[in-house]
Amino acid sequence: MIKKLRLTEDPDVNFSLFSIVSHEKSYKLCWRINKKLQINLSRVEPLTLLKSGSFHRYRHLSESEKIEVVSNRSLKGFLDAKDKKVNYFLKIEKPFFERQKTNLISKLNDVSEILLIFEVDLEKDTNKKELFYD
């Protein structure tokens, strides 16, 4: 008889995830975010899932932070089908970021192409936690 072991402890989440609603194309949105936050998001290999297709992805890497913008839509479907109204996800890995969240949200709210931005509660939404966990 084969025994199955199940891990009950969730891995520590070391990133923040935001949902973005915008009708702008991904490259234009990232260009606007680059200008507003003074970072350098550049296009990298797409996130590819068998069922849902290939999703545009942009990344900024520095010694102290990692920022990614991932499209929620592809030709085959959605990255997260539960949130079809969300166009992009913004993932930020940065130490001590908790204190800077409100500042970031207010800066991105000033970008006219972003209609809505809000933080995803990763404790409640385990599906997104699994999708974006490295």
Beta strands, then each sheet from edge to edge (+ up, - down):
strand 1: 16-21
strand 2: 42-49
strand 3: 53-61
strand 4: 66-71
strand 5: 88-93
strand 6: 116-119
sheet 1: 2+ 3- 4+ 5- 1+ 6-
end
